[in-house]
Amino acid sequence: MDIQRVGAARKKRIRLILLTAAGVLVVLATTLGLSRLKPAAPEVDRSTVWIDTVKRGAMDIQVRGLGKLVPEKILWVPAQVDGRVAQRMVLPGIAVKPDTVLLKLTSPEIEQAALDAEWQLKAAEADYNSLKAQLDSKLLDQRGAAATAKSDYLQAKLQAQRDSELAKFGLGPSINAQLSEAKAQSAQTQDQIASQQVGVLSNSIQAQLVAQKAKIEQLRALYNLKESQLDSLTVRAGAAGVLQELPVEAGQQVTAGTTLAKVAQPNQLKAQLQIAETQAKDIQLNQKAEIDTHNGIIPGHVIRIDPSVQNGTRTVDVKLDGPLPPGAVPDLSVDGTIEIAHLSNVVYVGRPAFGQSDSTVGLFKLVDGGKEAVRVKVKLGMASVNTVQILGGLSVGDQVVLSDMSRWDSFDRVQLQ
């Protein structure tokens, strides 16, 4: 016979509830423990990263830029007049002298204008000679009249003196003496007038000849201008050097001012560097520089800093203080380094892939004998081409990873294998 078990179902429900609650607590504890666990550190191949050691000592602050060699003196040869290129006499790359003919131009208008100016000058010179002859003849006639008046005056004066003496001794009437005196005074007046006429005519002749000479000089200047324009149709180098460019072709029409040639002196070169505008702010004149031509390094110093910014860079000219190496020619690509400052007894390390001067960056510092690297905040000071000053976050002897570690930005620890 079965015996009824009182409360068995209730106990079973309570046991089930307790087991369920215990399971939930276990799950929550497991989840909480897992959430507090650090993610596994990723592995990084040591051979693929750049590791450097923090040092203390002297540090040179430098900036670097790419550029090219350019001539210090460049002569641009422009067209002086409008014309058409008739013939190219030389090719770029040859050595030229100041009188070397580069091009020959043609211009019928200039040739005709030069011919007209020549004939106008000759006609004016002929008119001057003809006028001078006429005026000289007129002056001679006036001088002859003046000489006649002088002679008449002298004769009248002597006649008056004779008649005055005769009347004085009673040998002649006094009326004759008075008449002779009047004639003498009249002749004197005529002589004075004739002399003045010679002077006036002489001054008039001089003024007319000066005016004609001025016209001749004006036409001569015009003729010289036209001759100069005619001569400029033969284009010469104008300076000794090497012909760099000759950018026109035979048959091409050119206007005044068009660049016809470029002549440079290949033995006098300077470096033109393109420096990032963020780095160029510290560059000053006369700062030391080194130019790498890939066939030797030439010392130099800064002689010009372009005040304008183009495409994020500024142009800096460096004068070369040493001899040019073999193969150094205009437009040769070079690397330039300019020394900004010299720091003594500072903490520094190689420049990381990311991080500007006077900024704070995160770098991985090696720990545990170099097996791991942890991220630390590092305060940077002045930056050079290959090194950067450390103001905080690292000590002398620490090793840090300088390579680009952006792919591990979500980790603060990596394993180096």
C-alpha positions as CSV (number, residue, x, y, z in Angstrom):
1,M,0.0,0.0,0.0
2,D,1.4,3.5,-1.1
3,I,2.2,6.1,1.5
4,Q,1.5,9.7,0.5
5,R,4.6,12.0,0.8
6,V,3.6,15.4,2.1
7,G,5.6,18.6,0.8
8,A,7.8,16.7,-1.7
9,A,6.6,18.9,-4.7
10,R,7.3,22.1,-2.8
11,K,10.8,21.0,-1.9
12,K,11.5,20.1,-5.5
13,R,10.5,23.6,-6.7
14,I,12.7,25.3,-4.0
15,R,15.6,23.1,-5.1
16,L,15.1,24.1,-8.7
17,I,14.9,27.8,-7.9
18,L,18.1,27.6,-5.9
19,L,19.9,25.8,-8.6
20,T,18.8,28.3,-11.2
21,A,19.9,31.2,-9.0
22,A,23.3,29.6,-8.4
23,G,23.7,29.2,-12.2
24,V,22.9,32.8,-12.8
25,L,25.4,33.9,-10.2
26,V,28.1,31.7,-11.7
27,V,27.4,33.2,-15.2
28,L,27.5,36.7,-13.8
29,A,30.7,36.1,-11.9
30,T,32.3,34.5,-15.0
31,T,31.3,37.5,-17.2
32,L,32.6,40.0,-14.6
33,G,35.9,38.1,-14.4
34,L,36.3,38.0,-18.1
35,S,35.5,41.7,-18.5
36,R,38.3,42.5,-16.1
37,L,40.8,40.4,-18.0
38,K,43.2,42.4,-20.3
39,P,43.1,41.6,-24.0
40,A,45.9,39.4,-25.2
41,A,48.9,41.5,-26.3
42,P,49.4,41.3,-30.1
43,E,52.7,39.9,-31.4
44,V,54.9,42.2,-33.4
45,D,57.9,41.1,-35.5
46,R,60.9,42.9,-34.0
47,S,62.7,43.0,-37.4
48,T,59.9,45.1,-38.9
49,V,60.1,48.0,-36.4
50,W,62.7,50.6,-35.8
51,I,64.0,50.7,-32.2
52,D,66.2,53.4,-30.8
53,T,67.8,54.2,-27.5
54,V,67.3,57.5,-25.6
55,K,70.6,59.4,-25.3
56,R,72.0,62.5,-23.7
57,G,74.4,64.9,-25.4
58,A,74.7,67.5,-28.1
59,M,72.0,67.7,-30.7
60,D,72.0,69.7,-34.0
61,I,68.6,71.1,-35.0
62,Q,68.3,70.8,-38.8
63,V,65.7,71.0,-41.6
64,R,65.9,69.2,-44.9
65,G,64.5,69.8,-48.3
66,L,64.8,68.7,-51.9
67,G,65.8,71.1,-54.6
68,K,68.0,71.6,-57.6
69,L,71.1,73.5,-58.7
70,V,70.4,76.7,-60.6
71,P,72.8,79.3,-62.1
72,E,73.5,82.3,-59.9
73,K,73.4,84.6,-63.0
74,I,70.9,83.9,-65.8
75,L,70.6,86.2,-68.9
76,W,67.2,86.1,-70.5
77,V,67.5,87.3,-74.1
78,P,64.2,89.0,-75.2
79,A,63.1,90.1,-78.6
80,Q,63.6,93.8,-79.0
81,V,61.2,94.2,-81.9
82,D,58.4,92.3,-83.6
83,G,59.7,89.9,-86.2
84,R,59.7,86.4,-87.7
85,V,62.4,83.9,-86.9
86,A,64.3,83.3,-90.1
87,Q,67.1,81.0,-88.9
88,R,68.3,79.3,-85.7
89,M,72.1,79.5,-85.8
90,V,72.9,77.3,-82.7
91,L,71.5,74.7,-80.5
92,P,71.1,74.6,-76.7
93,G,74.0,73.2,-74.7
94,I,76.8,75.0,-76.6
95,A,79.2,77.5,-75.1
96,V,78.6,81.0,-76.3
97,K,80.4,84.4,-76.2
98,P,78.7,87.8,-76.0
99,D,78.8,88.3,-79.8
100,T,77.7,84.8,-80.7
101,V,74.7,85.0,-83.1
102,L,71.8,82.8,-81.8
103,L,69.0,83.8,-84.2
104,K,68.2,85.8,-87.2
105,L,64.9,87.6,-87.5
106,T,63.3,89.4,-90.4
107,S,61.0,92.5,-90.4
108,P,60.3,94.3,-93.6
109,E,58.7,97.2,-91.7
110,I,61.8,97.8,-89.6
111,E,64.1,97.6,-92.6
112,Q,62.0,100.1,-94.5
113,A,61.8,102.4,-91.4
114,A,65.6,102.3,-91.0
115,L,66.1,103.2,-94.7
116,D,63.6,106.1,-94.4
117,A,65.3,107.4,-91.3
118,E,68.7,107.4,-93.1
119,W,67.4,109.4,-96.1
120,Q,65.7,111.9,-93.8
121,L,68.9,112.4,-91.9
122,K,70.9,112.9,-95.1
123,A,68.3,115.4,-96.5
124,A,68.4,117.4,-93.2
125,E,72.2,117.5,-93.4
126,A,72.0,118.7,-97.0
127,D,69.5,121.4,-96.0
128,Y,71.8,122.5,-93.2
129,N,74.8,122.9,-95.6
130,S,72.7,124.8,-98.1
131,L,71.3,127.1,-95.4
132,K,74.7,127.7,-94.0
133,A,76.1,128.7,-97.4
134,Q,73.3,131.1,-98.0
135,L,73.6,132.7,-94.6
136,D,77.4,133.0,-94.8
137,S,77.0,134.8,-98.2
138,K,74.5,137.2,-96.6
139,L,76.7,137.8,-93.7
140,L,79.6,138.6,-96.1
141,D,77.5,141.1,-97.9
142,Q,76.5,142.8,-94.7
143,R,80.1,142.9,-93.5
144,G,81.0,144.5,-96.9
145,A,78.3,147.2,-96.4
146,A,79.7,147.8,-92.9
147,A,83.2,148.2,-94.3
148,T,81.9,150.7,-96.8
149,A,80.1,152.6,-94.1
150,K,83.3,152.6,-92.0
151,S,85.3,154.0,-95.0
152,D,82.8,156.7,-95.7
153,Y,82.9,157.7,-92.1
154,L,86.7,157.9,-92.0
155,Q,86.7,160.0,-95.2
156,A,84.0,162.4,-93.9
157,K,85.9,162.7,-90.6
158,L,89.1,163.7,-92.4
159,Q,87.2,166.1,-94.6
160,A,85.7,167.8,-91.6
161,Q,89.1,168.1,-89.9
162,R,90.6,169.7,-93.0
163,D,87.8,172.2,-93.5
164,S,87.9,173.1,-89.8
165,E,91.7,173.9,-90.1
166,L,91.2,176.0,-93.3
167,A,88.4,178.0,-91.7
168,K,90.5,178.5,-88.5
169,F,93.3,180.2,-90.5
170,G,90.9,182.1,-92.8
171,L,91.7,180.0,-95.8
172,G,88.2,178.8,-96.3
173,P,84.6,179.7,-95.4
174,S,83.4,178.4,-92.0
175,I,80.2,177.1,-93.6
176,N,82.2,174.4,-95.4
177,A,83.6,173.3,-92.0
178,Q,80.1,173.0,-90.6
179,L,78.9,171.1,-93.6
180,S,81.8,168.7,-93.4
181,E,81.2,168.2,-89.6
182,A,77.6,167.3,-90.3
183,K,78.5,164.8,-93.0
184,A,81.1,163.2,-90.7
185,Q,78.5,162.8,-87.9
186,S,76.0,161.3,-90.4
187,A,78.7,158.9,-91.7
188,Q,79.5,157.9,-88.1
189,T,75.9,157.0,-87.4
190,Q,75.8,154.9,-90.6
191,D,78.9,153.1,-89.5
192,Q,77.5,152.3,-86.1
193,I,74.2,151.0,-87.7
194,A,76.1,148.9,-90.2
195,S,78.2,147.4,-87.4
196,Q,75.1,146.6,-85.4
197,Q,73.5,145.0,-88.4
198,V,76.5,142.7,-88.8
199,G,76.0,141.6,-85.1
200,V,72.3,141.1,-85.4
201,L,72.7,139.1,-88.6
202,S,75.4,137.0,-87.1
203,N,73.2,136.1,-84.1
204,S,70.3,135.4,-86.4
205,I,72.4,133.1,-88.5
206,Q,73.7,131.3,-85.4
207,A,70.1,130.7,-84.2
208,Q,68.9,129.4,-87.6
209,L,71.9,127.0,-87.7
210,V,71.3,125.8,-84.2
211,A,67.7,125.1,-85.0
212,Q,68.7,123.2,-88.1
213,K,71.3,121.2,-86.1
214,A,68.6,120.3,-83.5
215,K,66.5,118.9,-86.3
216,I,69.5,117.0,-87.6
217,E,70.2,115.5,-84.1
218,Q,66.6,114.6,-83.8
219,L,66.7,112.7,-87.1
220,R,70.0,111.2,-86.2
221,A,68.6,109.9,-82.9
222,L,65.7,108.4,-84.9
223,Y,68.1,106.9,-87.4
224,N,70.2,105.4,-84.6
225,L,67.1,103.9,-83.0
226,K,66.0,102.4,-86.3
227,E,69.5,101.1,-86.9
228,S,69.5,99.6,-83.4
229,Q,66.2,97.9,-84.1
230,L,67.5,96.6,-87.4
231,D,70.6,95.3,-85.7
232,S,68.5,93.6,-83.0
233,L,67.1,91.4,-85.7
234,T,70.4,89.6,-85.4
235,V,70.0,88.1,-81.9
236,R,73.3,87.7,-80.0
237,A,74.0,85.9,-76.7
238,G,75.0,89.1,-74.9
239,A,77.2,87.3,-72.3
240,A,79.6,84.4,-72.1
241,G,78.2,81.1,-70.8
242,V,76.2,78.1,-71.9
243,L,73.0,78.4,-74.0
244,Q,70.4,76.7,-71.8
245,E,67.2,77.3,-73.8
246,L,66.2,78.4,-77.3
247,P,62.4,78.1,-77.2
248,V,61.6,79.4,-80.7
249,E,61.5,77.7,-84.1
250,A,62.2,79.0,-87.6
251,G,59.2,80.7,-89.1
252,Q,57.7,81.6,-85.7
253,Q,56.3,85.1,-85.3
254,V,57.5,86.8,-82.1
255,T,56.6,90.1,-80.5
256,A,58.8,92.5,-78.6
257,G,59.5,91.1,-75.1
258,T,59.2,87.5,-76.1
259,T,62.0,85.4,-74.5
260,L,64.2,84.0,-77.3
261,A,67.0,82.4,-75.3
262,K,68.4,81.7,-71.8
263,V,72.2,81.9,-71.2
264,A,73.7,80.8,-67.9
265,Q,77.1,80.5,-66.4
266,P,77.4,76.8,-65.4
267,N,80.4,77.3,-63.1
268,Q,78.5,79.7,-60.8
269,L,75.6,77.6,-59.4
270,K,73.5,77.8,-56.2
271,A,71.0,75.4,-54.6
272,Q,67.3,76.2,-54.5
273,L,65.7,74.1,-51.8
274,Q,62.0,73.6,-51.1
275,I,61.4,73.6,-47.3
276,A,58.1,72.8,-45.7
277,E,56.5,76.1,-44.4
278,T,56.3,74.6,-40.8
279,Q,60.1,74.2,-40.8
280,A,61.1,77.2,-42.8
281,K,59.9,79.6,-40.0
282,D,63.2,79.1,-38.1
283,I,65.5,79.6,-41.1
284,Q,67.7,82.7,-41.0
285,L,70.2,84.3,-43.5
286,N,73.8,83.0,-43.3
287,Q,72.8,79.8,-41.5
288,K,75.1,76.9,-42.4
289,A,73.9,74.3,-44.9
290,E,75.1,71.2,-46.7
291,I,74.1,70.3,-50.2
292,D,74.2,66.6,-51.2
293,T,74.6,66.3,-55.0
294,H,74.7,62.5,-54.8
295,N,78.3,62.8,-56.0
296,G,79.6,64.7,-53.0
297,I,78.5,67.1,-50.3
298,I,79.2,70.8,-50.7
299,P,79.1,73.3,-47.7
300,G,77.1,76.5,-48.1
301,H,75.1,79.1,-46.4
302,V,71.6,80.6,-46.7
303,I,71.5,83.8,-48.9
304,R,67.8,84.2,-49.6
305,I,64.4,83.1,-48.2
306,D,61.4,83.5,-50.4
307,P,58.7,85.4,-48.3
308,S,55.8,83.6,-50.1
309,V,54.5,80.1,-49.7
310,Q,53.7,77.9,-52.7
311,N,52.2,74.4,-52.4
312,G,53.1,74.3,-48.7
313,T,56.8,75.1,-49.2
314,R,59.1,78.1,-49.2
315,T,62.1,78.4,-51.5
316,V,65.4,78.9,-49.8
317,D,68.6,79.8,-51.8
318,V,71.9,78.4,-50.6
319,K,75.2,79.7,-51.9
320,L,77.8,77.0,-52.4
321,D,81.0,77.7,-50.5
322,G,83.0,74.7,-51.9
323,P,84.0,73.5,-55.3
324,L,81.5,71.8,-57.5
325,P,81.9,68.0,-57.9
326,P,82.1,66.4,-61.3
327,G,78.8,66.2,-63.1
328,A,77.3,69.2,-61.3
329,V,75.2,71.0,-63.9
330,P,72.1,73.3,-63.8
331,D,68.8,71.6,-62.8
332,L,70.7,68.7,-61.0
333,S,68.5,67.3,-58.2
334,V,70.0,67.7,-54.8
335,D,69.2,67.2,-51.1
336,G,69.9,70.1,-48.7
337,T,70.3,70.3,-44.9
338,I,70.2,73.6,-43.0
339,E,71.5,73.8,-39.5
340,I,69.0,75.8,-37.4
341,A,70.5,75.6,-33.9
342,H,72.9,73.6,-31.7
343,L,71.7,72.2,-28.4
344,S,74.2,71.0,-25.7
345,N,73.5,68.4,-23.0
346,V,69.9,67.5,-23.9
347,V,68.0,64.2,-23.9
348,Y,67.1,63.1,-27.4
349,V,66.1,60.1,-29.5
350,G,65.6,59.3,-33.1
351,R,62.6,61.1,-34.7
352,P,59.5,59.0,-34.6
353,A,57.3,58.4,-37.6
354,F,54.6,60.7,-36.2
355,G,55.1,63.6,-33.9
356,Q,55.9,67.3,-34.5
357,S,58.1,69.5,-32.3
358,D,56.6,70.8,-29.1
359,S,53.9,68.1,-28.9
360,T,52.9,65.0,-26.9
361,V,52.8,61.6,-28.5
362,G,52.3,58.0,-27.5
363,L,55.4,55.8,-28.0
364,F,55.9,52.1,-27.2
365,K,58.7,51.7,-24.6
366,L,60.5,48.3,-24.3
367,V,60.1,46.5,-21.0
368,D,60.7,43.0,-19.6
369,G,64.1,42.8,-21.2
370,G,62.8,43.8,-24.6
371,K,60.1,41.1,-24.8
372,E,57.3,43.5,-24.6
373,A,56.6,47.2,-25.2
374,V,54.1,49.4,-23.4
375,R,52.6,52.7,-24.6
376,V,53.8,55.8,-22.7
377,K,53.1,59.5,-23.2
378,V,56.2,61.4,-24.3
379,K,56.6,65.1,-24.5
380,L,58.7,66.3,-27.4
381,G,60.8,69.4,-27.7
382,M,62.7,70.8,-30.7
383,A,62.8,68.4,-33.7
384,S,65.6,67.9,-36.2
385,V,65.8,65.9,-39.4
386,N,66.6,62.6,-37.7
387,T,66.3,63.3,-34.0
388,V,64.0,65.0,-31.5
389,Q,64.4,66.4,-28.1
390,I,62.8,64.6,-25.1
391,L,61.3,66.8,-22.5
392,G,59.4,64.2,-20.5
393,G,58.1,60.6,-20.4
394,L,61.5,58.8,-21.2
395,S,64.8,58.5,-19.5
396,V,68.4,58.1,-20.8
397,G,68.8,54.4,-21.8
398,D,65.2,53.7,-22.5
399,Q,64.4,51.9,-25.8
400,V,61.4,53.0,-27.8
401,V,59.8,51.9,-31.0
402,L,59.9,54.8,-33.6
403,S,58.1,53.1,-36.4
404,D,54.5,53.7,-37.4
405,M,52.4,51.7,-34.8
406,S,49.1,53.1,-35.8
407,R,47.7,49.7,-36.5
408,W,48.0,48.9,-32.8
409,D,46.3,52.1,-31.6
410,S,43.7,50.0,-29.6
411,F,46.5,48.3,-27.6
412,D,48.7,49.7,-24.9
413,R,51.0,46.6,-24.9
414,V,52.6,44.5,-27.6
415,Q,54.8,41.5,-27.6
416,L,58.0,41.7,-29.6
417,Q,59.0,38.4,-31.2
